[in-house]
Amino acid sequence: MLFKSTYVDIYYNVTGKNNLPCITFIHGVGIDYRTFENQVDAFKGKFQVLVWNMTGHANSSLKNYNKRFTGLSAECINELM
C-alpha cells in the first residue's frame, strides 16, 4: 500500500488482524521491508505486523527536505503509525 506522508510517498504492508497489538519492523539502509518476510510469517497470527520501506528505498520516494535521513525517516514512520 502507499501512504502519502507530509514529505514523501511511503510503501508499506500490514498483516494480521486490526484488533491485535502491532509490531513494526524497520529495515537497514540499502535493503527493503522484504528482509522481514520470515518474521512477518512468524508473528502475523498473534500480532498485527507493519513493515515499510524507508524513504528512498524500493517503492518509497526520496526528496531533499534539508533534513537528516534518520530524522526524516522517523517523522515518516511516526505519521504512518
mmCIF file of the N, C-alpha and C atoms, coordinates in Angstrom:
data_MODEL
# 
_entry.id   MODEL 
# 
loop_
_atom_site.group_PDB 
_atom_site.id 
_atom_site.type_symbol 
_atom_site.label_atom_id 
_atom_site.label_alt_id 
_atom_site.label_comp_id 
_atom_site.label_asym_id 
_atom_site.label_entity_id 
_atom_site.label_seq_id 
_atom_site.pdbx_PDB_ins_code 
_atom_site.Cartn_x 
_atom_site.Cartn_y 
_atom_site.Cartn_z 
_atom_site.occupancy 
_atom_site.B_iso_or_equiv 
_atom_site.pdbx_formal_charge 
_atom_site.auth_seq_id 
_atom_site.auth_comp_id 
_atom_site.auth_asym_id 
_atom_site.auth_atom_id 
_atom_site.pdbx_PDB_model_num 
ATOM 1   N N  . MET A 1 1  ? 0.836  -1.168  0.000  1.00 0.00 ? 1  MET A N  1 
ATOM 2   C CA . MET A 1 1  ? 0.000  0.000   0.000  1.00 0.00 ? 1  MET A CA 1 
ATOM 3   C C  . MET A 1 1  ? 0.887  1.238   0.000  1.00 0.00 ? 1  MET A C  1 
ATOM 4   N N  . LEU A 1 2  ? 0.323  2.347   -0.389 1.00 0.00 ? 2  LEU A N  1 
ATOM 5   C CA . LEU A 1 2  ? 1.085  3.581   -0.459 1.00 0.00 ? 2  LEU A CA 1 
ATOM 6   C C  . LEU A 1 2  ? 0.479  4.615   0.482  1.00 0.00 ? 2  LEU A C  1 
ATOM 7   N N  . PHE A 1 3  ? 1.313  5.201   1.328  1.00 0.00 ? 3  PHE A N  1 
ATOM 8   C CA . PHE A 1 3  ? 0.900  6.251   2.264  1.00 0.00 ? 3  PHE A CA 1 
ATOM 9   C C  . PHE A 1 3  ? 1.584  7.545   1.848  1.00 0.00 ? 3  PHE A C  1 
ATOM 10  N N  . LYS A 1 4  ? 0.817  8.599   1.691  1.00 0.00 ? 4  LYS A N  1 
ATOM 11  C CA . LYS A 1 4  ? 1.377  9.899   1.331  1.00 0.00 ? 4  LYS A CA 1 
ATOM 12  C C  . LYS A 1 4  ? 1.622  10.684  2.613  1.00 0.00 ? 4  LYS A C  1 
ATOM 13  N N  . SER A 1 5  ? 2.880  10.694  3.061  1.00 0.00 ? 5  SER A N  1 
ATOM 14  C CA . SER A 1 5  ? 3.230  11.454  4.262  1.00 0.00 ? 5  SER A CA 1 
ATOM 15  C C  . SER A 1 5  ? 3.381  12.928  3.890  1.00 0.00 ? 5  SER A C  1 
ATOM 16  N N  . THR A 1 6  ? 3.666  13.733  4.871  1.00 0.00 ? 6  THR A N  1 
ATOM 17  C CA . THR A 1 6  ? 3.916  15.152  4.633  1.00 0.00 ? 6  THR A CA 1 
ATOM 18  C C  . THR A 1 6  ? 5.081  15.346  3.678  1.00 0.00 ? 6  THR A C  1 
ATOM 19  N N  . TYR A 1 7  ? 6.029  14.422  3.697  1.00 0.00 ? 7  TYR A N  1 
ATOM 20  C CA . TYR A 1 7  ? 7.275  14.578  2.955  1.00 0.00 ? 7  TYR A CA 1 
ATOM 21  C C  . TYR A 1 7  ? 7.365  13.740  1.690  1.00 0.00 ? 7  TYR A C  1 
ATOM 22  N N  . VAL A 1 8  ? 7.049  12.461  1.802  1.00 0.00 ? 8  VAL A N  1 
ATOM 23  C CA . VAL A 1 8  ? 7.272  11.533  0.689  1.00 0.00 ? 8  VAL A CA 1 
ATOM 24  C C  . VAL A 1 8  ? 6.158  10.493  0.638  1.00 0.00 ? 8  VAL A C  1 
ATOM 25  N N  . ASP A 1 9  ? 6.150  9.695   -0.420 1.00 0.00 ? 9  ASP A N  1 
ATOM 26  C CA . ASP A 1 9  ? 5.254  8.547   -0.511 1.00 0.00 ? 9  ASP A CA 1 
ATOM 27  C C  . ASP A 1 9  ? 5.961  7.344   0.102  1.00 0.00 ? 9  ASP A C  1 
ATOM 28  N N  . ILE A 1 10 ? 5.284  6.680   1.027  1.00 0.00 ? 10 ILE A N  1 
ATOM 29  C CA . ILE A 1 10 ? 5.862  5.549   1.751  1.00 0.00 ? 10 ILE A CA 1 
ATOM 30  C C  . ILE A 1 10 ? 5.108  4.277   1.379  1.00 0.00 ? 10 ILE A C  1 
ATOM 31  N N  . TYR A 1 11 ? 5.844  3.271   0.928  1.00 0.00 ? 11 TYR A N  1 
ATOM 32  C CA . TYR A 1 11 ? 5.251  1.973   0.659  1.00 0.00 ? 11 TYR A CA 1 
ATOM 33  C C  . TYR A 1 11 ? 5.305  1.146   1.930  1.00 0.00 ? 11 TYR A C  1 
ATOM 34  N N  . TYR A 1 12 ? 4.173  0.505   2.265  1.00 0.00 ? 12 TYR A N  1 
ATOM 35  C CA . TYR A 1 12 ? 4.109  -0.298  3.482  1.00 0.00 ? 12 TYR A CA 1 
ATOM 36  C C  . TYR A 1 12 ? 3.162  -1.470  3.294  1.00 0.00 ? 12 TYR A C  1 
ATOM 37  N N  . ASN A 1 13 ? 3.204  -2.404  4.230  1.00 0.00 ? 13 ASN A N  1 
ATOM 38  C CA . ASN A 1 13 ? 2.290  -3.536  4.238  1.00 0.00 ? 13 ASN A CA 1 
ATOM 39  C C  . ASN A 1 13 ? 1.945  -3.860  5.684  1.00 0.00 ? 13 ASN A C  1 
ATOM 40  N N  . VAL A 1 14 ? 0.663  -4.141  5.931  1.00 0.00 ? 14 VAL A N  1 
ATOM 41  C CA . VAL A 1 14 ? 0.194  -4.531  7.264  1.00 0.00 ? 14 VAL A CA 1 
ATOM 42  C C  . VAL A 1 14 ? -0.430 -5.907  7.146  1.00 0.00 ? 14 VAL A C  1 
ATOM 43  N N  . THR A 1 15 ? -0.031 -6.815  8.038  1.00 0.00 ? 15 THR A N  1 
ATOM 44  C CA . THR A 1 15 ? -0.547 -8.179  8.065  1.00 0.00 ? 15 THR A CA 1 
ATOM 45  C C  . THR A 1 15 ? -1.076 -8.461  9.462  1.00 0.00 ? 15 THR A C  1 
ATOM 46  N N  . GLY A 1 16 ? -2.103 -9.277  9.555  1.00 0.00 ? 16 GLY A N  1 
ATOM 47  C CA . GLY A 1 16 ? -2.692 -9.624  10.850 1.00 0.00 ? 16 GLY A CA 1 
ATOM 48  C C  . GLY A 1 16 ? -4.004 -8.889  11.063 1.00 0.00 ? 16 GLY A C  1 
ATOM 49  N N  . LYS A 1 17 ? -4.660 -9.207  12.183 1.00 0.00 ? 17 LYS A N  1 
ATOM 50  C CA . LYS A 1 17 ? -5.957 -8.614  12.482 1.00 0.00 ? 17 LYS A CA 1 
ATOM 51  C C  . LYS A 1 17 ? -5.808 -7.244  13.132 1.00 0.00 ? 17 LYS A C  1 
ATOM 52  N N  . ASN A 1 18 ? -6.745 -6.344  12.828 1.00 0.00 ? 18 ASN A N  1 
ATOM 53  C CA . ASN A 1 18 ? -6.697 -4.972  13.341 1.00 0.00 ? 18 ASN A CA 1 
ATOM 54  C C  . ASN A 1 18 ? -6.724 -4.880  14.860 1.00 0.00 ? 18 ASN A C  1 
ATOM 55  N N  . ASN A 1 19 ? -7.363 -5.803  15.531 1.00 0.00 ? 19 ASN A N  1 
ATOM 56  C CA . ASN A 1 19 ? -7.513 -5.705  16.980 1.00 0.00 ? 19 ASN A CA 1 
ATOM 57  C C  . ASN A 1 19 ? -6.324 -6.273  17.765 1.00 0.00 ? 19 ASN A C  1 
ATOM 58  N N  . LEU A 1 20 ? -5.286 -6.720  17.081 1.00 0.00 ? 20 LEU A N  1 
ATOM 59  C CA . LEU A 1 20 ? -4.106 -7.270  17.744 1.00 0.00 ? 20 LEU A CA 1 
ATOM 60  C C  . LEU A 1 20 ? -3.049 -6.189  17.962 1.00 0.00 ? 20 LEU A C  1 
ATOM 61  N N  . PRO A 1 21 ? -2.189 -6.356  18.980 1.00 0.00 ? 21 PRO A N  1 
ATOM 62  C CA . PRO A 1 21 ? -1.072 -5.403  19.150 1.00 0.00 ? 21 PRO A CA 1 
ATOM 63  C C  . PRO A 1 21 ? -0.201 -5.389  17.894 1.00 0.00 ? 21 PRO A C  1 
ATOM 64  N N  . CYS A 1 22 ? 0.399  -4.252  17.610 1.00 0.00 ? 22 CYS A N  1 
ATOM 65  C CA . CYS A 1 22 ? 1.168  -4.084  16.375 1.00 0.00 ? 22 CYS A CA 1 
ATOM 66  C C  . CYS A 1 22 ? 2.675  -4.131  16.637 1.00 0.00 ? 22 CYS A C  1 
ATOM 67  N N  . ILE A 1 23 ? 3.365  -4.889  15.803 1.00 0.00 ? 23 ILE A N  1 
ATOM 68  C CA . ILE A 1 23 ? 4.826  -4.916  15.772 1.00 0.00 ? 23 ILE A CA 1 
ATOM 69  C C  . ILE A 1 23 ? 5.246  -4.202  14.493 1.00 0.00 ? 23 ILE A C  1 
ATOM 70  N N  . THR A 1 24 ? 6.226  -3.312  14.582 1.00 0.00 ? 24 THR A N  1 
ATOM 71  C CA . THR A 1 24 ? 6.730  -2.599  13.415 1.00 0.00 ? 24 THR A CA 1 
ATOM 72  C C  . THR A 1 24 ? 8.185  -2.967  13.190 1.00 0.00 ? 24 THR A C  1 
ATOM 73  N N  . PHE A 1 25 ? 8.516  -3.351  11.978 1.00 0.00 ? 25 PHE A N  1 
ATOM 74  C CA . PHE A 1 25 ? 9.890  -3.671  11.612 1.00 0.00 ? 25 PHE A CA 1 
ATOM 75  C C  . PHE A 1 25 ? 10.449 -2.554  10.738 1.00 0.00 ? 25 PHE A C  1 
ATOM 76  N N  . ILE A 1 26 ? 11.671 -2.152  11.033 1.00 0.00 ? 26 ILE A N  1 
ATOM 77  C CA . ILE A 1 26 ? 12.341 -1.087  10.288 1.00 0.00 ? 26 ILE A CA 1 
ATOM 78  C C  . ILE A 1 26 ? 13.659 -1.650  9.748  1.00 0.00 ? 26 ILE A C  1 
ATOM 79  N N  . HIS A 1 27 ? 13.792 -1.686  8.442  1.00 0.00 ? 27 HIS A N  1 
ATOM 80  C CA . HIS A 1 27 ? 14.973 -2.283  7.805  1.00 0.00 ? 27 HIS A CA 1 
ATOM 81  C C  . HIS A 1 27 ? 16.172 -1.338  7.844  1.00 0.00 ? 27 HIS A C  1 
ATOM 82  N N  . GLY A 1 28 ? 17.315 -1.871  7.508  1.00 0.00 ? 28 GLY A N  1 
ATOM 83  C CA . GLY A 1 28 ? 18.539 -1.085  7.426  1.00 0.00 ? 28 GLY A CA 1 
ATOM 84  C C  . GLY A 1 28 ? 18.698 -0.406  6.076  1.00 0.00 ? 28 GLY A C  1 
ATOM 85  N N  . VAL A 1 29 ? 19.720 0.383   5.957  1.00 0.00 ? 29 VAL A N  1 
ATOM 86  C CA . VAL A 1 29 ? 19.998 1.121   4.726  1.00 0.00 ? 29 VAL A CA 1 
ATOM 87  C C  . VAL A 1 29 ? 20.408 0.134   3.626  1.00 0.00 ? 29 VAL A C  1 
ATOM 88  N N  . GLY A 1 30 ? 19.862 0.344   2.443  1.00 0.00 ? 30 GLY A N  1 
ATOM 89  C CA . GLY A 1 30 ? 20.247 -0.464  1.289  1.00 0.00 ? 30 GLY A CA 1 
ATOM 90  C C  . GLY A 1 30 ? 19.401 -1.707  1.073  1.00 0.00 ? 30 GLY A C  1 
ATOM 91  N N  . ILE A 1 31 ? 18.434 -1.982  1.946  1.00 0.00 ? 31 ILE A N  1 
ATOM 92  C CA . ILE A 1 31 ? 17.533 -3.122  1.754  1.00 0.00 ? 31 ILE A CA 1 
ATOM 93  C C  . ILE A 1 31 ? 16.098 -2.605  1.853  1.00 0.00 ? 31 ILE A C  1 
ATOM 94  N N  . ASP A 1 32 ? 15.121 -3.494  1.875  1.00 0.00 ? 32 ASP A N  1 
ATOM 95  C CA . ASP A 1 32 ? 13.730 -3.050  1.993  1.00 0.00 ? 32 ASP A CA 1 
ATOM 96  C C  . ASP A 1 32 ? 12.968 -3.964  2.942  1.00 0.00 ? 32 ASP A C  1 
ATOM 97  N N  . TYR A 1 33 ? 11.653 -3.747  3.036  1.00 0.00 ? 33 TYR A N  1 
ATOM 98  C CA . TYR A 1 33 ? 10.843 -4.464  4.011  1.00 0.00 ? 33 TYR A CA 1 
ATOM 99  C C  . TYR A 1 33 ? 10.847 -5.976  3.805  1.00 0.00 ? 33 TYR A C  1 
ATOM 100 N N  . ARG A 1 34 ? 11.168 -6.444  2.611  1.00 0.00 ? 34 ARG A N  1 
ATOM 101 C CA . ARG A 1 34 ? 11.147 -7.888  2.342  1.00 0.00 ? 34 ARG A CA 1 
ATOM 102 C C  . ARG A 1 34 ? 12.139 -8.666  3.189  1.00 0.00 ? 34 ARG A C  1 
ATOM 103 N N  . THR A 1 35 ? 13.091 -7.974  3.787  1.00 0.00 ? 35 THR A N  1 
ATOM 104 C CA . THR A 1 35 ? 14.063 -8.652  4.647  1.00 0.00 ? 35 THR A CA 1 
ATOM 105 C C  . THR A 1 35 ? 13.387 -9.297  5.857  1.00 0.00 ? 35 THR A C  1 
ATOM 106 N N  . PHE A 1 36 ? 12.139 -8.883  6.155  1.00 0.00 ? 36 PHE A N  1 
ATOM 107 C CA . PHE A 1 36 ? 11.430 -9.388  7.328  1.00 0.00 ? 36 PHE A CA 1 
ATOM 108 C C  . PHE A 1 36 ? 10.356 -10.421 6.991  1.00 0.00 ? 36 PHE A C  1 
ATOM 109 N N  . GLU A 1 37 ? 10.404 -11.032 5.819  1.00 0.00 ? 37 GLU A N  1 
ATOM 110 C CA . GLU A 1 37 ? 9.367  -11.996 5.426  1.00 0.00 ? 37 GLU A CA 1 
ATOM 111 C C  . GLU A 1 37 ? 9.212  -13.127 6.438  1.00 0.00 ? 37 GLU A C  1 
ATOM 112 N N  . ASN A 1 38 ? 10.306 -13.673 6.940  1.00 0.00 ? 38 ASN A N  1 
ATOM 113 C CA . ASN A 1 38 ? 10.222 -14.765 7.913  1.00 0.00 ? 38 ASN A CA 1 
ATOM 114 C C  . ASN A 1 38 ? 9.619  -14.297 9.231  1.00 0.00 ? 38 ASN A C  1 
ATOM 115 N N  . GLN A 1 39 ? 9.978  -13.094 9.668  1.00 0.00 ? 39 GLN A N  1 
ATOM 116 C CA . GLN A 1 39 ? 9.432  -12.559 10.906 1.00 0.00 ? 39 GLN A CA 1 
ATOM 117 C C  . GLN A 1 39 ? 7.933  -12.288 10.775 1.00 0.00 ? 39 GLN A C  1 
ATOM 118 N N  . VAL A 1 40 ? 7.526  -11.736 9.637  1.00 0.00 ? 40 VAL A N  1 
ATOM 119 C CA . VAL A 1 40 ? 6.105  -11.475 9.403  1.00 0.00 ? 40 VAL A CA 1 
ATOM 120 C C  . VAL A 1 40 ? 5.324  -12.780 9.487  1.00 0.00 ? 40 VAL A C  1 
ATOM 121 N N  . ASP A 1 41 ? 5.804  -13.818 8.823  1.00 0.00 ? 41 ASP A N  1 
ATOM 122 C CA . ASP A 1 41 ? 5.132  -15.117 8.867  1.00 0.00 ? 41 ASP A CA 1 
ATOM 123 C C  . ASP A 1 41 ? 5.047  -15.659 10.292 1.00 0.00 ? 41 ASP A C  1 
ATOM 124 N N  . ALA A 1 42 ? 6.093  -15.468 11.073 1.00 0.00 ? 42 ALA A N  1 
ATOM 125 C CA . ALA A 1 42 ? 6.124  -15.995 12.441 1.00 0.00 ? 42 ALA A CA 1 
ATOM 126 C C  . ALA A 1 42 ? 5.189  -15.237 13.382 1.00 0.00 ? 42 ALA A C  1 
ATOM 127 N N  . PHE A 1 43 ? 5.005  -13.938 13.185 1.00 0.00 ? 43 PHE A N  1 
ATOM 128 C CA . PHE A 1 43 ? 4.252  -13.124 14.130 1.00 0.00 ? 43 PHE A CA 1 
ATOM 129 C C  . PHE A 1 43 ? 2.823  -12.785 13.710 1.00 0.00 ? 43 PHE A C  1 
ATOM 130 N N  . LYS A 1 44 ? 2.476  -12.948 12.438 1.00 0.00 ? 44 LYS A N  1 
ATOM 131 C CA . LYS A 1 44 ? 1.189  -12.441 11.953 1.00 0.00 ? 44 LYS A CA 1 
ATOM 132 C C  . LYS A 1 44 ? -0.031 -13.115 12.580 1.00 0.00 ? 44 LYS A C  1 
ATOM 133 N N  . GLY A 1 45 ? 0.114  -14.271 13.169 1.00 0.00 ? 45 GLY A N  1 
ATOM 134 C CA . GLY A 1 45 ? -1.010 -14.941 13.817 1.00 0.00 ? 45 GLY A CA 1 
ATOM 135 C C  . GLY A 1 45 ? -1.358 -14.361 15.175 1.00 0.00 ? 45 GLY A C  1 
ATOM 136 N N  . LYS A 1 46 ? -0.379 -13.744 15.837 1.00 0.00 ? 46 LYS A N  1 
ATOM 137 C CA . LYS A 1 46 ? -0.592 -13.218 17.187 1.00 0.00 ? 46 LYS A CA 1 
ATOM 138 C C  . LYS A 1 46 ? -0.473 -11.705 17.276 1.00 0.00 ? 46 LYS A C  1 
ATOM 139 N N  . PHE A 1 47 ? -0.044 -11.081 16.195 1.00 0.00 ? 47 PHE A N  1 
ATOM 140 C CA . PHE A 1 47 ? 0.155  -9.632  16.177 1.00 0.00 ? 47 PHE A CA 1 
ATOM 141 C C  . PHE A 1 47 ? -0.269 -9.076  14.823 1.00 0.00 ? 47 PHE A C  1 
ATOM 142 N N  . GLN A 1 48 ? -0.520 -7.791  14.803 1.00 0.00 ? 48 GLN A N  1 
ATOM 143 C CA . GLN A 1 48 ? -0.599 -7.068  13.541 1.00 0.00 ? 48 GLN A CA 1 
ATOM 144 C C  . GLN A 1 48 ? 0.847  -6.673  13.241 1.00 0.00 ? 48 GLN A C  1 
ATOM 145 N N  . VAL A 1 49 ? 1.306  -6.876  12.039 1.00 0.00 ? 49 VAL A N  1 
ATOM 146 C CA . VAL A 1 49 ? 2.703  -6.624  11.692 1.00 0.00 ? 49 VAL A CA 1 
ATOM 147 C C  . VAL A 1 49 ? 2.768  -5.555  10.606 1.00 0.00 ? 49 VAL A C  1 
ATOM 148 N N  . LEU A 1 50 ? 3.525  -4.497  10.881 1.00 0.00 ? 50 LEU A N  1 
ATOM 149 C CA . LEU A 1 50 ? 3.723  -3.397  9.931  1.00 0.00 ? 50 LEU A CA 1 
ATOM 150 C C  . LEU A 1 50 ? 5.163  -3.430  9.443  1.00 0.00 ? 50 LEU A C  1 
ATOM 151 N N  . VAL A 1 51 ? 5.327  -3.503  8.133  1.00 0.00 ? 51 VAL A N  1 
ATOM 152 C CA . VAL A 1 51 ? 6.645  -3.370  7.507  1.00 0.00 ? 51 VAL A CA 1 
ATOM 153 C C  . VAL A 1 51 ? 6.541  -2.232  6.503  1.00 0.00 ? 51 VAL A C  1 
ATOM 154 N N  . TRP A 1 52 ? 7.626  -1.517  6.307  1.00 0.00 ? 52 TRP A N  1 
ATOM 155 C CA . TRP A 1 52 ? 7.599  -0.365  5.398  1.00 0.00 ? 52 TRP A CA 1 
ATOM 156 C C  . TRP A 1 52 ? 8.956  -0.167  4.778  1.00 0.00 ? 52 TRP A C  1 
ATOM 157 N N  . ASN A 1 53 ? 8.961  0.540   3.668  1.00 0.00 ? 53 ASN A N  1 
ATOM 158 C CA . ASN A 1 53 ? 10.222 0.903   3.027  1.00 0.00 ? 53 ASN A CA 1 
ATOM 159 C C  . ASN A 1 53 ? 10.571 2.323   3.440  1.00 0.00 ? 53 ASN A C  1 
ATOM 160 N N  . MET A 1 54 ? 11.719 2.479   4.053  1.00 0.00 ? 54 MET A N  1 
ATOM 161 C CA . MET A 1 54 ? 12.159 3.812   4.451  1.00 0.00 ? 54 MET A CA 1 
ATOM 162 C C  . MET A 1 54 ? 12.302 4.699   3.223  1.00 0.00 ? 54 MET A C  1 
ATOM 163 N N  . THR A 1 55 ? 12.344 5.994   3.453  1.00 0.00 ? 55 THR A N  1 
ATOM 164 C CA . THR A 1 55 ? 12.450 6.950   2.355  1.00 0.00 ? 55 THR A CA 1 
ATOM 165 C C  . THR A 1 55 ? 13.633 6.609   1.454  1.00 0.00 ? 55 THR A C  1 
ATOM 166 N N  . GLY A 1 56 ? 13.381 6.626   0.153  1.00 0.00 ? 56 GLY A N  1 
ATOM 167 C CA . GLY A 1 56 ? 14.435 6.356   -0.814 1.00 0.00 ? 56 GLY A CA 1 
ATOM 168 C C  . GLY A 1 56 ? 14.757 4.888   -1.014 1.00 0.00 ? 56 GLY A C  1 
ATOM 169 N N  . HIS A 1 57 ? 13.963 3.990   -0.453 1.00 0.00 ? 57 HIS A N  1 
ATOM 170 C CA . HIS A 1 57 ? 14.197 2.558   -0.599 1.00 0.00 ? 57 HIS A CA 1 
ATOM 171 C C  . HIS A 1 57 ? 13.032 1.925   -1.352 1.00 0.00 ? 57 HIS A C  1 
ATOM 172 N N  . ALA A 1 58 ? 13.364 1.105   -2.346 1.00 0.00 ? 58 ALA A N  1 
ATOM 173 C CA . ALA A 1 58 ? 12.375 0.379   -3.161 1.00 0.00 ? 58 ALA A CA 1 
ATOM 174 C C  . ALA A 1 58 ? 11.294 1.328   -3.658 1.00 0.00 ? 58 ALA A C  1 
ATOM 175 N N  . ASN A 1 59 ? 10.039 1.117   -3.276 1.00 0.00 ? 59 ASN A N  1 
ATOM 176 C CA . ASN A 1 59 ? 8.910  1.888   -3.814 1.00 0.00 ? 59 ASN A CA 1 
ATOM 177 C C  . ASN A 1 59 ? 8.671  3.208   -3.078 1.00 0.00 ? 59 ASN A C  1 
ATOM 178 N N  . SER A 1 60 ? 9.391  3.490   -2.017 1.00 0.00 ? 60 SER A N  1 
ATOM 179 C CA . SER A 1 60 ? 9.212  4.747   -1.282 1.00 0.00 ? 60 SER A CA 1 
ATOM 180 C C  . SER A 1 60 ? 10.060 5.839   -1.914 1.00 0.00 ? 60 SER A C  1 
ATOM 181 N N  . SER A 1 61 ? 9.487  7.022   -2.030 1.00 0.00 ? 61 SER A N  1 
ATOM 182 C CA . SER A 1 61 ? 10.192 8.117   -2.698 1.00 0.00 ? 61 SER A CA 1 
ATOM 183 C C  . SER A 1 61 ? 11.187 8.797   -1.760 1.00 0.00 ? 61 SER A C  1 
ATOM 184 N N  . LEU A 1 62 ? 12.048 9.599   -2.331 1.00 0.00 ? 62 LEU A N  1 
ATOM 185 C CA . LEU A 1 62 ? 13.033 10.360  -1.570 1.00 0.00 ? 62 LEU A CA 1 
ATOM 186 C C  . LEU A 1 62 ? 13.128 11.749  -2.170 1.00 0.00 ? 62 LEU A C  1 
ATOM 187 N N  . LYS A 1 63 ? 12.928 12.737  -1.342 1.00 0.00 ? 63 LYS A N  1 
ATOM 188 C CA . LYS A 1 63 ? 13.076 14.126  -1.757 1.00 0.00 ? 63 LYS A CA 1 
ATOM 189 C C  . LYS A 1 63 ? 13.968 14.816  -0.738 1.00 0.00 ? 63 LYS A C  1 
ATOM 190 N N  . ASN A 1 64 ? 14.633 15.856  -1.141 1.00 0.00 ? 64 ASN A N  1 
ATOM 191 C CA . ASN A 1 64 ? 15.532 16.572  -0.247 1.00 0.00 ? 64 ASN A CA 1 
ATOM 192 C C  . ASN A 1 64 ? 14.753 17.644  0.512  1.00 0.00 ? 64 ASN A C  1 
ATOM 193 N N  . TYR A 1 65 ? 14.585 17.451  1.796  1.00 0.00 ? 65 TYR A N  1 
ATOM 194 C CA . TYR A 1 65 ? 13.911 18.430  2.638  1.00 0.00 ? 65 TYR A CA 1 
ATOM 195 C C  . TYR A 1 65 ? 14.888 19.081  3.610  1.00 0.00 ? 65 TYR A C  1 
ATOM 196 N N  . ASN A 1 66 ? 16.174 19.020  3.268  1.00 0.00 ? 66 ASN A N  1 
ATOM 197 C CA . ASN A 1 66 ? 17.217 19.558  4.141  1.00 0.00 ? 66 ASN A CA 1 
ATOM 198 C C  . ASN A 1 66 ? 17.100 18.998  5.550  1.00 0.00 ? 66 ASN A C  1 
ATOM 199 N N  . LYS A 1 67 ? 16.770 17.723  5.628  1.00 0.00 ? 67 LYS A N  1 
ATOM 200 C CA . LYS A 1 67 ? 16.694 17.011  6.899  1.00 0.00 ? 67 LYS A CA 1 
ATOM 201 C C  . LYS A 1 67 ? 17.658 15.837  6.839  1.00 0.00 ? 67 LYS A C  1 
ATOM 202 N N  . ARG A 1 68 ? 18.163 15.447  7.986  1.00 0.00 ? 68 ARG A N  1 
ATOM 203 C CA . ARG A 1 68 ? 18.967 14.228  8.042  1.00 0.00 ? 68 ARG A CA 1 
ATOM 204 C C  . ARG A 1 68 ? 18.072 13.042  7.728  1.00 0.00 ? 68 ARG A C  1 
ATOM 205 N N  . PHE A 1 69 ? 18.646 12.033  7.098  1.00 0.00 ? 69 PHE A N  1 
ATOM 206 C CA . PHE A 1 69 ? 17.879 10.854  6.699  1.00 0.00 ? 69 PHE A CA 1 
ATOM 207 C C  . PHE A 1 69 ? 17.172 10.211  7.882  1.00 0.00 ? 69 PHE A C  1 
ATOM 208 N N  . THR A 1 70 ? 17.859 10.086  9.000  1.00 0.00 ? 70 THR A N  1 
ATOM 209 C CA . THR A 1 70 ? 17.261 9.433   10.162 1.00 0.00 ? 70 THR A CA 1 
ATOM 210 C C  . THR A 1 70 ? 16.088 10.240  10.708 1.00 0.00 ? 70 THR A C  1 
ATOM 211 N N  . GLY A 1 71 ? 16.203 11.547  10.746 1.00 0.00 ? 71 GLY A N  1 
ATOM 212 C CA . GLY A 1 71 ? 15.120 12.394  11.219 1.00 0.00 ? 71 GLY A CA 1 
ATOM 213 C C  . GLY A 1 71 ? 13.915 12.334  10.296 1.00 0.00 ? 71 GLY A C  1 
ATOM 214 N N  . LEU A 1 72 ? 14.179 12.390  8.995  1.00 0.00 ? 72 LEU A N  1 
ATOM 215 C CA . LEU A 1 72 ? 13.099 12.302  8.020  1.00 0.00 ? 72 LEU A CA 1 
ATOM 216 C C  . LEU A 1 72 ? 12.392 10.957  8.117  1.00 0.00 ? 72 LEU A C  1 
ATOM 217 N N  . SER A 1 73 ? 13.162 9.880   8.236  1.00 0.00 ? 73 SER A N  1 
ATOM 218 C CA . SER A 1 73 ? 12.565 8.539   8.361  1.00 0.00 ? 73 SER A CA 1 
ATOM 219 C C  . SER A 1 73 ? 11.734 8.426   9.623  1.00 0.00 ? 73 SER A C  1 
ATOM 220 N N  . ALA A 1 74 ? 12.228 8.987   10.728 1.00 0.00 ? 74 ALA A N  1 
ATOM 221 C CA . ALA A 1 74 ? 11.470 8.945   11.990 1.00 0.00 ? 74 ALA A CA 1 
ATOM 222 C C  . ALA A 1 74 ? 10.152 9.695   11.866 1.00 0.00 ? 74 ALA A C  1 
ATOM 223 N N  . GLU A 1 75 ? 10.176 10.845  11.232 1.00 0.00 ? 75 GLU A N  1 
ATOM 224 C CA . GLU A 1 75 ? 8.933  11.596  11.049 1.00 0.00 ? 75 GLU A CA 1 
ATOM 225 C C  . GLU A 1 75 ? 7.957  10.849  10.153 1.00 0.00 ? 75 GLU A C  1 
ATOM 226 N N  . CYS A 1 76 ? 8.471  10.184  9.115  1.00 0.00 ? 76 CYS A N  1 
ATOM 227 C CA . CYS A 1 76 ? 7.604  9.446   8.213  1.00 0.00 ? 76 CYS A CA 1 
ATOM 228 C C  . CYS A 1 76 ? 6.956  8.237   8.902  1.00 0.00 ? 76 CYS A C  1 
ATOM 229 N N  . ILE A 1 77 ? 7.716  7.471   9.670  1.00 0.00 ? 77 ILE A N  1 
ATOM 230 C CA . ILE A 1 77 ? 7.124  6.306   10.357 1.00 0.00 ? 77 ILE A CA 1 
ATOM 231 C C  . ILE A 1 77 ? 6.157  6.766   11.432 1.00 0.00 ? 77 ILE A C  1 
ATOM 232 N N  . ASN A 1 78 ? 6.428  7.896   12.070 1.00 0.00 ? 78 ASN A N  1 
ATOM 233 C CA . ASN A 1 78 ? 5.502  8.447   13.057 1.00 0.00 ? 78 ASN A CA 1 
ATOM 234 C C  . ASN A 1 78 ? 4.159  8.769   12.399 1.00 0.00 ? 78 ASN A C  1 
ATOM 235 N N  . GLU A 1 79 ? 4.177  9.388   11.237 1.00 0.00 ? 79 GLU A N  1 
ATOM 236 C CA . GLU A 1 79 ? 2.940  9.681   10.521 1.00 0.00 ? 79 GLU A CA 1 
ATOM 237 C C  . GLU A 1 79 ? 2.236  8.414   10.074 1.00 0.00 ? 79 GLU A C  1 
ATOM 238 N N  . LEU A 1 80 ? 3.006  7.450   9.580  1.00 0.00 ? 80 LEU A N  1 
ATOM 239 C CA . LEU A 1 80 ? 2.427  6.202   9.100  1.00 0.00 ? 80 LEU A CA 1 
ATOM 240 C C  . LEU A 1 80 ? 1.735  5.446   10.223 1.00 0.00 ? 80 LEU A C  1 
ATOM 241 N N  . MET A 1 81 ? 2.360  5.410   11.379 1.00 0.00 ? 81 MET A N  1 
ATOM 242 C CA . MET A 1 81 ? 1.772  4.677   12.507 1.00 0.00 ? 81 MET A CA 1 
ATOM 243 C C  . MET A 1 81 ? 0.551  5.400   13.022 1.00 0.00 ? 81 MET A C  1 
# 
